[in-house]
Amino acid sequence: MQLILQQHEPTLQLLEQADKCKYCKWPESEVSEDQLTEDLSKYHQIIYILALQTRLQIAQGQYAKAIDTLQTSFAMAKRLAVAPTLIQGPIGISTAAFMCRQLEQFIQRTDAPNLYWALHSLPKPLVDLTEKIVLESPDIRRKVRLQMDRLDRHVAALQCIEAMRLYAAKNGEFPDDLSNITDVAIPDDPAIEKPFMYHRTGSKAILEAPAPEGATAKYAMRYEL
C-alpha cells in the first residue's frame, strides 16, 4: 500500500495544491471522445489513490492527515461538477460517494475526532448538477437527481451518526429518540425531506432510510451502531 502511494506521490501533491485553489478553470475547447474516455479513466484512478491514502492514514491513526485527504477528495468532486460537459458530473458524485465510505471507516475508530461540524459545513447539494441537466431528457434528469439525493442522504446520515456519537459521549449511551439530541441540529433525510427512521434496542442504535419513490432497493440505507 505504501509503495503504491509513493509511486503516485506527484499526483497526490498536485491534488493538494488544487484543493487550495479558489476556482477551477476547465479547457474551453471541445475534446475528442477518445480524450474524454482517457480523462475519465484517470479520474477513477485518482479516486482509488485518494481512498487508499485515506484508509492508510486512518489505520495509522493519522486522523488530521486523513481529514485533509477527505477534504481534497470532496473538493475534487465538486470541481468535476463545473466541468464543461455533463459526463464529468456523475464522476464527481461517485467520487464523493466513494469517499463517504472511507468516512465510515473513520467514524468507526473509537479514538477518531468527531466530524459532525465538518459534515454540517459541507455544501448542499454536495455535488450540484442542477444547471447541467436543465436541457437533458426527463429520464436523465431523474437519474442524475436520484444520484445527487443519494449522495446528500449519505452525508446527512453520517452527520446524524456523528450527532449520536456526541450524545453518547456526553450521556454514556445512544438516545432513545433523535429528538433527545438538542445540543446540535439533526438533518432530515434530503431524499424524502423527512426525518431519518431511528430506533434503539438495548445498546444497539439503528438509523434507516427507505428507498425514495421511483428508486430501487439499493437506494435504501441502514446503519447499526
Summary of the structure (lengths in Angstrom):
residues: 225
radius of gyration: 18.6
end to end distance: 29.1
largest distance: 59.9
contacts: 642
relative contact order: 0.09
helix: 56%
strand: 8%
